[in-house]
Amino acid sequence: MGKTINFGIVGYGKMGKIRYETLSEMDGCCVKSIYEAAEGVEFPEDVTIARFPDDIFTNPDIDAVVISTPNHFIKEYVVKSLEQGKHVFAEKPPGRDLEEVCAMREALNKAKDSKLMFGFNHRHHESMIKAKSLIDSGEYGKVLWMRGRYGKSVDDTFFGNWRSKKDLAGGGIFLDQGIHMLDLFLMFCKDFDEVKALVSNLYWHLDIEDNVFAIFHNKEGQVASLHSTMTQWRHIFSLEIFLEHGYMTINGLKTSSNSYGDEILTVAKNRSLPPAASWTDEEKHAYHVDTSWKTELEIFVDAVANNKDISVGSIDDAVKLMTLVEKVYAQQ
């Protein structure tokens, strides 16, 4: 790869630790410094512990910064990193709202040589990559419609989490989790023009939503239906893609906790003629290892090392995504 890329990590919670472990296993990458505001954190022995986030942003030995903080810090820390000429990898969501994304885009435009990528790792699950390759082959025809359900169970401890507070999180379950499903919709359908949504906080009665029911429609006539929920009372992930000559379903999602069950892609290869259509052949692909964290960071590292454009998770992708998010929230 050539020159080693030196990283600083701001935020060493669950995601910061995942990013550290992943980068530590990648050739040509070295985590030099970590900042974490919480006390009592056990840090790796081979890094410098920064006293303040600015110690990382202004460190001339650091080439790239990973931002793994609560949502209300994302815009500020991304902008500060870019102003210091750093490359930046930031967790989702890309800020709390579209205004913050636009501020980051302005800072990126001024930085010129810096790269900025947002971590939407669901695109990098092997089931999604396989489904995308099958759709792009044209064998199954055009995508007609999609249906996505993504939910989890929370309890009273959720009230003490920053994710339960709108001023810190920016939104509820949709911005926290459902945004992944919307990003997958964009992976398979590129864009949507019309949005209809119901936003509800019927159960928890917070200033953030506990359910979103949304329908997205584009000029191609493609429709995608999304249900994002934290009153599911169980964890669930289900993405169904229906095409002119077949269908694909992804049920379950491989995670470290295995809360969403086994990740299985089912592909319907052919059918009889309508109206009495019956699926006569299916193939199943099971994925037992989550390689998404490494795959997406490889894209970022390649862009930094070889001065390439960010191919997925770019600032333009973030603007497109957050534009749709705001259209959903505007209907609550």
C-alpha positions in Angstrom: 0.0 0.0 0.0 2.9 2.3 0.6 2.7 4.9 3.4 1.0 3.7 6.6 -2.2 5.5 7.3 -2.3 6.7 10.9 -5.7 6.9 12.5 -7.2 8.6 15.5 -10.5 7.4 17.0 -12.8 9.8 18.7 -15.3 7.8 20.8 -14.3 4.4 22.2 -17.7 2.9 22.9 -19.0 -0.2 21.1 -18.4 1.2 17.7 -15.1 2.8 18.4 -13.8 -0.6 19.7 -15.1 -2.3 16.6 -13.3 0.2 14.4 -10.1 -0.1 16.4 -10.1 -3.9 16.2 -10.8 -3.9 12.4 -8.2 -1.3 11.6 -5.6 -3.1 13.8 -6.0 -6.2 11.5 -5.7 -4.2 8.2 -2.4 -3.9 6.4 -1.1 -0.3 6.0 -3.3 1.0 8.9 -2.2 2.0 12.4 -4.4 3.5 15.2 -2.2 6.0 17.0 -4.5 7.8 19.4 -8.0 7.4 21.0 -10.2 9.8 22.8 -13.2 8.7 25.0 -15.1 11.0 27.4 -16.4 8.2 29.6 -14.4 7.2 32.7 -13.2 3.7 33.6 -12.6 2.7 30.0 -9.9 0.1 29.3 -7.8 1.3 26.4 -5.4 -0.7 24.2 -1.8 -0.6 25.3 -0.4 0.4 22.0 -2.1 3.8 21.6 -1.8 7.3 23.0 -4.8 8.4 25.0 -5.9 11.9 24.0 -7.2 14.2 26.8 -9.4 16.2 24.4 -10.9 15.5 20.9 -8.9 18.5 19.5 -5.7 16.6 20.4 -6.5 14.2 17.7 -7.9 16.7 15.2 -4.7 18.8 15.4 -2.2 16.0 15.6 0.1 16.3 12.6 1.0 12.6 12.8 -2.6 11.5 12.3 -3.9 11.2 8.7 -7.5 10.0 9.3 -10.1 10.3 12.0 -12.8 7.9 12.9 -15.8 9.6 14.6 -17.8 7.1 16.8 -19.7 9.4 19.1 -23.3 10.2 19.9 -25.1 12.0 17.1 -24.9 15.5 18.4 -21.1 15.5 18.1 -20.9 14.2 14.6 -21.2 17.4 12.6 -18.9 19.4 14.9 -16.1 16.8 15.0 -16.3 16.0 11.2 -16.0 19.7 10.4 -13.1 20.2 12.8 -11.3 17.2 11.3 -11.8 18.4 7.8 -10.6 21.9 8.7 -7.3 20.3 9.9 -7.0 18.5 6.5 -7.8 15.0 7.9 -9.6 12.3 6.1 -12.8 11.3 8.0 -14.8 8.1 8.6 -17.9 8.8 10.6 -20.6 6.5 11.9 -24.2 6.8 10.8 -26.4 8.8 10.8 -24.7 11.6 8.9 -25.7 14.2 11.5 -29.0 14.8 13.2 -30.6 16.5 10.1 -30.0 17.7 6.6 -28.7 21.0 7.7 -25.8 19.3 9.5 -25.0 17.2 6.5 -24.9 20.3 4.3 -22.5 21.9 6.8 -20.2 18.9 6.5 -20.4 19.0 2.7 -19.4 22.7 2.8 -16.4 21.8 5.0 -15.4 18.9 2.7 -15.5 21.2 -0.4 -13.2 23.6 1.3 -10.8 20.7 2.4 -10.5 19.6 -1.2 -8.0 16.7 -0.8 -9.8 15.1 2.2 -12.0 12.1 2.0 -15.3 11.8 4.0 -17.2 8.5 4.3 -20.2 7.5 6.5 -20.4 4.0 7.9 -23.5 2.3 6.6 -22.3 -1.2 7.1 -25.5 -3.0 6.1 -24.7 -2.4 2.5 -21.5 -4.4 3.0 -23.2 -7.6 4.4 -22.5 -10.4 2.0 -26.2 -11.1 1.5 -26.7 -7.5 0.2 -23.7 -7.7 -2.0 -24.9 -11.0 -3.5 -28.4 -9.6 -4.0 -27.1 -6.5 -5.7 -24.9 -8.6 -8.1 -27.9 -10.7 -9.0 -30.1 -7.6 -9.7 -27.4 -5.9 -11.7 -27.0 -9.0 -13.9 -30.4 -8.3 -15.3 -31.4 -12.0 -15.1 -34.3 -11.2 -12.8 -35.5 -8.1 -14.6 -36.4 -4.7 -13.0 -37.1 -4.2 -9.3 -40.8 -3.6 -9.0 -41.2 -3.1 -5.3 -39.6 -3.7 -1.9 -40.7 -4.3 1.7 -38.4 -3.8 4.7 -39.0 -4.4 8.4 -36.4 -3.6 10.9 -37.2 -3.6 14.6 -35.9 -4.3 18.1 -37.1 -4.4 21.7 -36.1 -1.8 24.2 -36.9 -1.6 28.0 -37.0 1.1 30.6 -33.2 1.4 30.6 -33.6 3.1 27.2 -34.8 6.3 29.0 -31.3 6.8 30.4 -29.6 6.5 27.0 -28.7 9.6 24.8 -30.7 7.9 22.0 -33.9 8.6 23.8 -33.4 12.4 23.7 -34.2 14.2 20.5 -31.8 17.1 21.1 -28.9 14.6 21.3 -30.0 11.9 18.8 -32.0 14.0 16.3 -34.7 11.3 16.0 -35.8 8.0 17.3 -35.8 4.4 16.0 -36.0 5.5 12.3 -32.9 7.7 12.5 -31.1 5.1 14.7 -32.0 1.9 12.9 -34.5 2.3 10.1 -32.1 4.6 8.3 -30.1 1.4 7.4 -33.1 -0.1 5.7 -33.8 3.2 3.8 -30.1 3.2 2.7 -30.6 -0.4 1.4 -33.6 0.8 -0.6 -31.4 3.4 -2.2 -28.8 0.7 -2.9 -31.3 -1.2 -5.0 -33.5 1.6 -6.4 -31.1 4.6 -6.5 -33.6 7.3 -5.4 -37.2 8.2 -4.5 -39.2 11.3 -5.2 -42.4 10.9 -3.2 -42.8 10.0 0.5 -45.8 9.1 2.6 -45.3 8.4 6.2 -46.9 7.9 9.6 -44.7 8.7 12.6 -45.8 7.4 16.0 -44.8 7.5 19.7 -47.9 5.7 20.9 -46.2 3.5 23.5 -43.1 5.2 25.0 -44.5 8.8 24.7 -41.1 10.4 24.2 -40.2 13.3 22.0 -38.8 10.8 19.5 -40.7 8.2 17.5 -41.0 4.5 18.4 -42.5 3.6 15.0 -42.3 4.8 11.5 -44.5 3.4 8.6 -43.3 4.9 5.3 -43.8 4.4 1.6 -41.4 5.7 -1.0 -42.1 6.0 -4.7 -40.0 7.1 -7.6 -40.5 8.2 -11.2 -39.7 4.7 -12.4 -42.8 3.5 -10.6 -40.9 1.6 -8.0 -42.3 1.5 -4.5 -40.7 0.6 -1.2 -42.5 0.1 2.1 -40.6 0.5 5.4 -41.6 -0.3 9.0 -39.0 0.8 11.6 -40.0 0.0 15.2 -38.9 -0.4 18.8 -42.2 -1.8 19.9 -41.6 -5.1 18.1 -40.8 -6.9 21.4 -38.3 -8.9 19.5 -35.4 -8.1 17.1 -36.3 -8.6 13.4 -34.7 -7.8 10.1 -36.5 -8.6 6.8 -35.9 -7.2 3.4 -38.0 -8.5 0.4 -37.2 -7.4 -3.2 -39.7 -8.4 -5.9 -38.6 -8.2 -9.5 -40.1 -8.9 -12.9 -38.7 -12.4 -13.1 -38.2 -13.4 -9.5 -37.8 -12.3 -5.9 -35.1 -12.1 -3.3 -35.6 -12.1 0.5 -33.0 -11.5 3.2 -34.2 -12.6 6.6 -32.0 -12.2 9.6 -28.8 -10.3 9.9 -25.5 -11.6 11.2 -24.3 -9.6 14.2 -22.0 -10.2 17.1 -25.0 -10.8 19.4 -26.9 -12.8 16.8 -30.0 -11.0 18.0 -31.5 -11.0 14.5 -31.0 -14.6 13.8 -29.2 -16.3 10.9 -28.7 -14.2 7.8 -30.2 -16.0 4.9 -30.7 -14.9 1.3 -33.5 -16.7 -0.6 -33.7 -16.3 -4.3 -36.6 -17.5 -6.5 -35.2 -18.4 -9.8 -38.2 -18.9 -12.0 -42.0 -19.2 -12.0 -44.9 -20.4 -14.0 -47.0 -18.1 -16.1 -49.5 -15.8 -14.4 -52.2 -15.6 -13.2 -51.6 -19.0 -11.5 -48.0 -18.2 -10.7 -46.2 -20.7 -8.4 -42.6 -20.6 -7.4 -41.0 -23.9 -8.4 -37.3 -23.4 -7.5 -35.6 -21.5 -4.7 -32.0 -21.3 -3.7 -30.8 -20.3 -0.3 -27.5 -18.7 0.8 -26.6 -18.6 4.5 -24.0 -16.2 5.8 -22.4 -17.1 9.1 -19.7 -14.4 9.4 -20.1 -10.6 9.5 -17.4 -9.1 7.2 -19.2 -5.7 6.8 -17.0 -3.8 9.2 -13.8 -4.7 7.3 -15.3 -4.4 3.8 -16.5 -0.8 4.3 -13.2 0.3 6.0 -11.3 -1.2 3.1 -13.2 1.1 0.7 -12.3 4.1 2.8 -8.6 3.1 3.2 -8.4 2.4 -0.6 -9.8 5.9 -1.3 -7.4 7.5 1.1 -4.3 5.5 0.0 -5.0 5.9 -3.8 -6.8 9.2 -3.9 -10.0 7.7 -5.1 -13.5 9.0 -4.8 -15.7 7.5 -2.0 -17.7 4.9 -3.9 -20.4 4.4 -1.3 -21.3 6.3 1.9 -20.2 9.5 0.3 -21.4 13.0 1.2 -23.7 12.9 -1.8 -25.2 9.6 -0.6 -25.7 11.3 2.8 -27.5 14.3 1.3 -29.8 12.0 -0.7 -30.5 9.8 2.3 -31.1 12.7 4.8 -33.4 14.5 2.3 -35.7 11.4 2.5 -35.4 11.2 6.2 -36.5 14.8 6.5 -39.5 14.1 4.2 -40.5 11.4 6.6 -40.2 13.5 9.8 -42.0 16.4 8.1 -45.2 14.2 8.2 -45.3 13.6 12.0 
